[in-house]
Amino acid sequence: MAKVIGICISEKKGVQKTPVESAKLIANHGIENDAHAGKWHRQVSLLNLEKIENFRAKGVDVDFGAFGENIIIDEIDFRSLPIGTKFKIGDALLELSQIGKECHSHCSIYHAVGDCIMPREGVFTEVIHGGDIKIGDEVIMIEADKDRPFSVAVITVSDKGYLGKRVDESGAIIKDFLTKSGYDVKETIIVPDEQKMIEKELIRLADQRHINLILTTGGSGFSNRDVTPEATIAVCDKMANGIAEAIRYNSMQYTPRAMLSRAVSGIRKYSLIVNLPGSPKAVQESIDFLIPNIEHGLEILQGTASECASQKGLRILK
């Protein structure tokens, strides 16, 4: 039976957290009086006790909270669990939202011994239901719902949008369409036309957040600054360019300039990445075609597809 072994909070980010006997979890926020609480996907961090003990076995004396973790729990190997797994502690309910993280500024432990386990062993959760928790509480793990909607992230690639000089109409169109179509839009972000920044976000969304479908809009044309396809190719394990080619073919019925698109599509681990056009009109036309036809591919990628694909709802190219 898994239990809460430690609880830690801090008033500031980037510092070691302080152990406490109990805490209050607030729905869609996090732990009361903790610096990492807020309306985002990393509200409460969890770390397995064994990982801390293994680190201590190297001869490093660390207290609970040294790695910035909120709750220390025994018996559960968090990194082996799928996103969407839930943890019930008393009346509170947490949902796994991210596995691991990237260290932007190394913590004091890293600077002292050259290592920190949180980026590779820690996980992050969102508070679904609030409640009071304390050391010794039982932790009940609830498997992720197999029928949960596909998760989506939208990346708008635009220098002007990133600088706030242009309203992100295309990203908003994608988010609205997918939400109405029953998808779970986890993130919408804007990045400049910088290949490394695009690659970084694609890797984060695929590796840490395990997003099922990552859609980019913009940066796939002939401009010298257009590098979205290059970033996508760089991070993909294998390409799935039939999708990009089908979108291009469909767009040709609206404008012959669709032939100028360099958009690609591919797979990184269990995430499908698809480049969409940058203009609002072209984006709408593209997702009108893409979304009704992509679900079976996502099911195959997640290992949930039936043996034979159903043709119901497919829009056939003519």
LINCORMO-V490946 format. One record per backbone hydrogen bond with DSSP energy under -0.5 kcal/mol. CO is the residue of the C=O (numbers start at 1). NH is the residue of the N-H. If there is no record, write none. Layout:
co->CO nh->NH
co->CO nh->NH
//
This chain:
co->2 nh->139
co->3 nh->5
co->3 nh->74
co->4 nh->136
co->6 nh->72
co->7 nh->20
co->9 nh->18
co->10 nh->35
co->12 nh->15
co->18 nh->9
co->20 nh->7
co->21 nh->135
co->23 nh->25
co->23 nh->133
co->24 nh->32
co->25 nh->131
co->26 nh->29
co->26 nh->30
co->29 nh->38
co->30 nh->26
co->31 nh->34
co->34 nh->37
co->38 nh->40
co->43 nh->31
co->44 nh->125
co->45 nh->70
co->45 nh->71
co->46 nh->123
co->47 nh->73
co->48 nh->51
co->48 nh->52
co->49 nh->53
co->50 nh->54
co->51 nh->55
co->52 nh->56
co->53 nh->57
co->55 nh->58
co->55 nh->60
co->56 nh->59
co->59 nh->61
co->60 nh->62
co->63 nh->66
co->65 nh->17
co->65 nh->68
co->70 nh->8
co->71 nh->47
co->71 nh->73
co->72 nh->5
co->72 nh->6
co->73 nh->49
co->75 nh->77
co->76 nh->78
co->77 nh->80
co->78 nh->81
co->82 nh->85
co->85 nh->96
co->86 nh->142
co->87 nh->89
co->87 nh->94
co->88 nh->140
co->89 nh->92
co->92 nh->89
co->93 nh->128
co->93 nh->129
co->94 nh->87
co->95 nh->126
co->96 nh->84
co->98 nh->100
co->98 nh->124
co->102 nh->104
co->107 nh->111
co->108 nh->112
co->109 nh->113
co->109 nh->115
co->110 nh->114
co->117 nh->120
co->117 nh->121
co->117 nh->122
co->118 nh->122
co->119 nh->101
co->122 nh->100
co->123 nh->46
co->124 nh->97
co->124 nh->98
co->125 nh->43
co->125 nh->44
co->126 nh->95
co->126 nh->128
co->127 nh->28
co->129 nh->93
co->131 nh->25
co->133 nh->23
co->134 nh->137
co->137 nh->4
co->138 nh->90
co->138 nh->140
co->139 nh->141
co->140 nh->88
co->142 nh->86
co->145 nh->148
co->150 nh->184
co->151 nh->213
co->152 nh->186
co->152 nh->187
co->153 nh->215
co->154 nh->156
co->154 nh->189
co->155 nh->157
co->155 nh->217
co->156 nh->158
co->156 nh->191
co->158 nh->162
co->159 nh->163
co->160 nh->165
co->160 nh->166
co->161 nh->164
co->167 nh->169
co->168 nh->172
co->169 nh->173
co->170 nh->174
co->171 nh->175
co->172 nh->176
co->173 nh->177
co->174 nh->178
co->175 nh->179
co->176 nh->180
co->177 nh->181
co->178 nh->183
co->179 nh->182
co->183 nh->185
co->184 nh->152
co->184 nh->186
co->187 nh->154
co->189 nh->156
co->191 nh->158
co->192 nh->194
co->194 nh->198
co->195 nh->199
co->196 nh->200
co->197 nh->201
co->198 nh->202
co->199 nh->203
co->200 nh->204
co->201 nh->205
co->202 nh->206
co->203 nh->207
co->203 nh->208
co->204 nh->208
co->204 nh->209
co->205 nh->211
co->208 nh->99
co->212 nh->272
co->213 nh->153
co->213 nh->215
co->214 nh->274
co->215 nh->155
co->216 nh->276
co->217 nh->157
co->219 nh->228
co->219 nh->229
co->220 nh->262
co->223 nh->226
co->225 nh->227
co->227 nh->231
co->228 nh->232
co->229 nh->233
co->230 nh->234
co->231 nh->235
co->232 nh->236
co->238 nh->267
co->240 nh->243
co->240 nh->244
co->241 nh->245
co->242 nh->246
co->243 nh->247
co->244 nh->248
co->245 nh->249
co->246 nh->250
co->247 nh->251
co->248 nh->252
co->250 nh->253
co->251 nh->254
co->251 nh->255
co->255 nh->258
co->256 nh->259
co->257 nh->260
co->258 nh->261
co->264 nh->275
co->265 nh->240
co->266 nh->273
co->267 nh->237
co->267 nh->238
co->268 nh->271
co->271 nh->268
co->271 nh->273
co->272 nh->214
co->273 nh->266
co->274 nh->216
co->276 nh->218
co->279 nh->283
co->280 nh->284
co->281 nh->285
co->282 nh->286
co->283 nh->287
co->284 nh->288
co->285 nh->289
co->286 nh->290
co->287 nh->291
co->289 nh->293
co->290 nh->293
co->290 nh->294
co->291 nh->294
co->291 nh->295
co->294 nh->298
co->295 nh->299
co->296 nh->300
co->297 nh->301
co->298 nh->302
co->299 nh->303
co->299 nh->304
co->299 nh->305
co->300 nh->303
co->311 nh->314
co->314 nh->316
//
